[in-house]
Structure formats: C-alpha cells, structure tokens
Amino acid sequence: MSGSTPFQMRLVHLDLKGAPPKVSYLSEIFPLFRALGANGLLIEYEDMFPYEGPLRLLRAKYAYSPSEIKEILHLAGLNELEVIPLVQTFGHMEVYYLGEGEASRRWLQQEQNSTGKLCLSHMRAVASGVKARRPSVTPLVWDDMLRDLPEDQLAASGVPQLVEPVLWDYTADLDVHGKVLLMQKYRRCGFPQLWAASAFKGATGPSQAVPPVEHHLRNHVQWLQVAGSGPTDSLQGIILTGWQRYDHYSVLCELLPAGVPSLAACLQLLLRGGFDEDVKAKVENLLGISSLEKTDPVREGAGSFPGSNILALVTQVSLHLRSSVDALLEGNSLLAQWSTLVQELEAALQLAFYPDAVEEWLEENVHPSLQRLQALLQDLSEVSAPPLPPTSPGRDVAQDP
C-alpha cells in the first residue's frame, strides 16, 4: 500500500439539519477527527445558524448562539480543521421542478432556451454574487445538475470560471471509469479544480441506526481508484459526507457517534492507500475498541472515543430491542431490563445532543417497541387477574351501597 493520499483535503461533513451535536461534544470529537487524518470540516448549518433580522424565524429551537458559532470555529482552528460552510441555495431547493414556474415557462418558450441553460444561468448569478462580495471565496457545487449537460453548453456558460464541482457518489460499486470520463469532461469545460464526495454514514437507508463499515470502505477504495486514474492533482480533495436525514422531512439516520468507527476506517484508508490488517489495528487502537466487527459492544467494550457509549447502547437497541419484543417474551423483567438500558441511553444522548433530537431518536427507535411491550404486559396482567367477587342478587355494582 502507498503511504500517501491523492486527496490533499479531507473534509468531514457535519449535517446539522438533524441531531446537531452540542458544542461540548464537538470540542471532544474535533481532536479525534484531526488524529484520524481529517484536515477540514464541511459544516451544513441549516437552521442551527443564529440568523438575525427577517431570517430569525429560520432558527431552530436549539440553534447555536453567535458565541457558540465562534467557539466552534475556534475549536476547528485549534485542531487545524479548515471550515467550509455549506449553505443551501439551489441544489436542495426544488431543483427537480426547474422550469415549471410561470416566468420560467415563458423564458423556456424562447428559441434555443432549455432547462439546462436555465440552471446554469441561475448558478452563474448566485456564484457571481458570492464572488462580487467575497473575491477570495470560491464556491463549491454538487455536480448532479452538471453531469448530463452538453459539454459546449457548459463550457460557454461562464460557470467553470466561478465554481468548483464536487463529484459525489456514495455507492459501494461506483463506476470508476465513468467517474474518470466525467472528470475529463469537466476539465475540458474549463473547471480548474474538482472535488470528490464519499460517505461514511447516512447513505445506506433513511432509518439506519449503525452504518455498515464494509459498504463505506468499498466506496472509499473506489474513490482512491478514481483519483489514481488521472493526474496527481485530479481531485483537490474529498468530502466524507455524513448525512443526518435523507431530506428535511425524513427521520434521523445514523447519529454522529454511531458513525465514528466508519469515519475512522475511511479516513485511515484514504491516508494509507488501502485497508489491511495494520491499518485496521491502527483504527482500533485510535478508537480504543477490540474489533471493528464486534456485534455486542456493550459486553465487548464500547471503546474510548467520544460518544462510544452512545454507539454501544444504540447497537444494543438496534440489534435486540425490537427482536426481543417481537418474540413476545413474558414477564416484567424484560421491561425493567430495557427501561434501564433506555434510561442510560437517554442520559448519554442528552450529553451530546439537544432535547429535540434525543426525543426524536427515542420516539422513532425505542418508544414504539416499549409501548408494545407495556401493552402486552398490561393485557397479560388483566388476563391473569383474579375475577371480581359475585354481586348480591338484585343489586347493581354501580349503585351506592
């Protein structure tokens, strides 16, 4: 394996539109990010940003305060993590309905106009506005709206001189050759720098509780192959995405602490050029765990990384709570066992996340099963209760004595 990485920048994505970590947890996890090989953060602030004025209504209930934002940036600086803010302007706001508005329809009726040109026109306007206000800032854009545009149209749009595309693919079997061809297309169109985006969590199911490490390792192996198939500077860097919701209306997927082992393995794979037994041992040592493949971290040792207790308890819930309730095991001991574990999990979550995220995760993953168990035990109790004594003849039990 090579001892160097083709990715100069390695950014960890923090998706704050669901289960945003408390600043106290970020202060613990940022040093680990750096130790694992990250040198940047892509922070998707969403409604956690302390908007003021007319935008104040966008703030979440537990939005970070201005002083907390400064503290997050300070902590990032202390750990040599460059911060890139992710602000939704176009890609996640109704792009699939592009051209369906009345003004857009009129524009599209003009000769030689198309939805592709409309997309590029809007992208150019937004990027030009950013560059006019901050000449030293270069916007990055997700590339899915650029991939299928004709090469001549893309080259003539002026967009390649304003933005740098991020080629994203989170699958375990991505088309390496297809990505190389796409990179060549973007180069011919005039884009000076290109980026990649992989995933360490949030890409294998909208209600996933613990990320499948093997899937994400395969994704990163193939991104290494993509980077190795072109010039040494083909890709400026890679963003390891960690989505927290599939969209703004979806439930929470893997919490950040549950994704740390996957993130650790993927970062080390990128740094070392592969994932052999030595790299695996390095990851396990950094995290303080006995094995990446452990199936019962509560009994086998949760690890020593920040949030490792959350991972252990979430794994226990994910693997055993629903199945144990589904098996309709009888007795109050089962309820007591799970109630104790859930209380421990809730206390651990409250240290890292705000109350609404804790409540949502428990409501989605824990409370339904516990409520079923409580209802079952209630039914069993009623069935096994001794019958009421017979009433006296001619008397109604509802009457006063």
ROGUSE-956006 format. One record per residue (C-alpha): x, z, y; residue in three letters. Coordinates in pm, whole numbers, plus 50000, padded with zeros to 5 digits. Last residue first. Example, Ala and Ser with C-alpha at 12.3 -4.5 7.8 and 13.67 -1.06 7.14 Angstrom:
ROGUSE-956006
513675071449894SER512305078049550ALA
***
This chain:
ROGUSE-956006
425925489550060PRO425665461350315ASP424725428650153GLN427265401450076ALA427585412749716VAL423855405949672ASP422005432449473ARG419165427149226GLY421185437248928PRO424415455249023SER427455432949070THR429945425048794PRO433555435548855PRO435755407849002LEU437845388748751PRO441525397348703PRO443975374048886ALA445715348048665SER444015317748817VAL444415330749172GLU448105338049125SER448685304248966LEU447005287349260ASP449105307049508GLN452245298849312LEU451365262149327LEU450605263749698ALA453925281049763GLN455775254749561LEU454045226449743ARG454865243050074GLN458495246449968LEU458625209549882SER457105198650213PRO459245223450411HIS462645211550297VAL463635175750378ASN461435163350664GLU460425196150823GLU463895210550769LEU465515180850940TRP463005180851226GLU463245218551288GLU467035217851298VAL467005187651529ALA464515204651762ASP466465237451760PRO469785222551880TYR472615216451635PHE475845232251512ALA475135269651497LEU471465263851428GLN472355243051123LEU474185272150961ALA471265296051020ALA468815270550882GLU470985265450572LEU471155302950504GLU467395306250547GLN466945276350316VAL469125292550050LEU467155324950063THR463805307150054SER465025286049764TRP465845315849545GLN462765335749652ALA460505306549569LEU462125302449228LEU461905339849161SER458185339249237ASN457445324448898GLY456765290548748GLU458825259148735LEU456715229748835LEU459405204148747ALA458665187849080ASP459735219949249VAL463105219349076SER463515182249142SER462705185949510ARG465135214449566LEU467975203149340HIS470055174049457LEU469135171249824SER468785208749879VAL472125216149714GLN473775187649900THR472385200750229VAL473795235050143LEU477275222350070ALA477305198650367LEU476145226350601ILE478865249550466ASN481435222450540SER480315221950904GLY483815224551046PRO486315217250767PHE487265244150515SER485675231850196GLY482385239050021ALA483805253949704GLY482755244449351GLU479615265749340ARG478045254949668VAL479845221349648PRO477815210849341ASP478475174249265THR482175172449345LYS483435136749377GLU485605142049687LEU487415169249496SER488835204149549SER487975206149917ILE490055219350206GLY489215189750429LEU492795179850507LEU493845186850146ASN491015166050003GLU491935137350233VAL495615139150138LYS494705140249768ALA492625108549809LYS495515091749986VAL497855100749700ASP495305089949438GLU494935055249590ASP492835044849885PHE494215014950073GLY496075003850385GLY497295038550476ARG495685042050818LEU492465023950729LEU492095043150402LEU492745075650590GLN489935067750834LEU487555058550551CYS488265089850344ALA487865112850643ALA484645096150756LEU483175099250406SER484205135750387PRO482755141950738VAL479355125950674GLY477485157750577ALA478795174450893PRO477365145551103LEU473855147350955LEU472865119650716GLU469555103150811CYS467075116951062LEU463605101851056VAL462825068451216SER461115062151551TYR464205056051763HIS465735033351502ASP467755037151184TYR468445072851294ARG471735091951302GLN474065061951284TRP477695069651209GLY479655039051311THR483365036051244LEU484365013951535ILE487384992151463ILE490114980051693GLY491634951051882GLN490994926951597LEU493004895251544SER496224911051672ASP498184905751352THR496934870051322PRO494224864051063GLY493394872750703SER494674908550722GLY491894919350955ALA489234905650719VAL490924921750418GLN491044955150601LEU487334950650674TRP486874945850300GLN488534978850216VAL486424995150486HIS483124984750328ASN484404994849984ARG485185029750117LEU481695031850265HIS479995024549934HIS482295048449744GLU481525076949983VAL477775076149920PRO476475094050232PRO474575126950190VAL470975131250313ALA469715095150319GLN466345091350491SER466825057150652PRO468975044050365GLY472535031850313THR473825026550668ALA473775060150843GLY477235071050734LYS480875059850747PHE480065025650889ALA482114995150993SER482404978651333ALA485074953051418ALA486434943151759TRP487504910351921LEU489654903252226GLN490214872852448PRO486854856052385PHE487364819452472GLY484904800352255CYS487714790452019ARG488444827351960ARG484784834351887TYR484714806251630LYS487884818951465GLN486374853751437MET483254838751277LEU485394819951023LEU487184852450934VAL483844870150899LYS482564843150663GLY485704846050451HIS485244883650416VAL481544881550330ASP480514918050318LEU480064934449980ASP479824971550063ALA477614964450362THR478104979050710TYR478814947250906ASP479544946151276TRP481564921351480LEU482014937751821VAL482234911352094PRO484434915552405GLU482754908352738VAL483184890153070LEU485324859053011GLN483504851252685PRO480164852952875VAL480914823353101GLY478144803452932SER480174772152857ALA481914786552549ALA478664800052404LEU476844767252449GLN479734747552301ASP479874770251997GLU476194768751921PRO474664803751899LEU474364818151549ASP476694847751583ARG476014857051945LEU472884878851911MET474504898351625ASP477724904451820ASP477324940051941TRP478724939752296VAL481814955552454LEU482004957552833PRO485404955153006THR485994981253277VAL488784977253535SER486554958053775PRO483984986353784ARG481134977554020ARG481484939854006ALA482484941253637LYS479334960353545VAL477104936753739GLY478804906753581SER478184921553236ALA474464925753307VAL474074890753453ALA476124874253178ARG474074891252908MET470854879853075HIS472024843953094SER473414845052741LEU470064856252600CYS468164829952799LEU470604803052685LYS469964812952324GLY466224814552387THR466404778252495SER466374756752810ASN467164719652778GLN464104709052982GLU462004736153141GLN459354751752919GLN461744780352842LEU461584792253202TRP457784793753192ARG457924813252867ARG460474837253013SER458234844953309ALA455274851453078GLU457194873352834GLY457744859852481GLU461254846752539GLY463104874952364LEU460804893652128TYR463634902551888TYR465644915652182VAL463194944652237GLU465644970052369MET468464977452116HIS470804948952213GLY469854947752579PHE470974976652795THR471695005752564GLN474645025352698VAL477545033552467LEU480235053652645PRO483845046952536ILE485935078452516VAL489645077952430GLU490505106152189LEU493855122852260GLU492625156552133ASN492825173552471LEU491205142952625GLY488225145052389ALA487815181852470LEU487835174052842HIS485275146352794LEU483025170252601ILE483565197152867GLU482625173053146LYS479445164252958ILE478775201452915GLU479175207353289SER476705179553363PRO474225196353125SER473685182152778TYR470095173652697ALA468185199952498TYR464665188552586LYS465765152352605ALA466315136752945ARG464555103953021LEU462345120453286LEU465475125353495ARG465725087853548LEU463985088753888PRO466565113654018GLY469055127353766GLU470085118853410TYR471865145953214PRO472795124252910PHE471265136352583MET468565109652609ASP470875082252472GLU474505093852481TYR475935068852233GLU479525081352240ILE482115057452097LEU485065080352041LEU488775072352022GLY492075079151850ASN490895086251496ALA493525092751229GLY492275122351023LEU494075147551244ALA492355133051550ARG488895135751398PHE489795170951282LEU490705181251637PRO487335167351755PHE485345187251496ILE485705222451633GLU485055215052001SER482255191751891LEU480605221351720TYR480685242352037SER479365212752236VAL476245213452022LYS475775183851793PRO473125157351869PRO470605157051581ALA469135122851667GLY469605099351960LYS473175112751987LEU474895086251774ASP478565096351777LEU480755066851675HIS484315074351569VAL486795049651718LEU489925036451553ARG491995015951799MET495134996851699GLN493484983951384PHE495914964551164PRO496984997451001THR500435007850888SER501855023250570GLY501064993450355SER500005000050000MET
***
